[in-house]
Amino acid sequence: MGYTITIDVEKCVGDGECVDVCPVEVYELQDGKAVAVNEDECLGCESCVEVCEQDAIEIEEN
């Protein structure tokens, strides 16, 4: 079972909260925006969704 991560780059302000909170290092900042570089590692905990004040991240179970 995996997860699909969608990041709305229009909403993302690149504050890095998702990068800091993710326990498995799914995200990194590239060009000032969050990018899911290790999407296969996602645990579906939604910590990133909770800390994103811009509501720029969605996680869906595959």
Rosetta blueprint (number, residue, H / E / L):
1 M L
2 G L
3 Y E
4 T E
5 I E
6 T E
7 I E
8 D L
9 V L
10 E L
11 K L
12 C L
13 V L
14 G L
15 D L
16 G L
17 E H
18 C H
19 V H
20 D H
21 V H
22 C L
23 P L
24 V L
25 E L
26 V L
27 Y E
28 E E
29 L E
30 Q E
31 D L
32 G L
33 K E
34 A E
35 V E
36 A E
37 V L
38 N L
39 E H
40 D H
41 E H
42 C L
43 L L
44 G L
45 C L
46 E L
47 S H
48 C H
49 V H
50 E H
51 V H
52 C L
53 E L
54 Q L
55 D L
56 A L
57 I E
58 E E
59 I E
60 E E
61 E E
62 N L
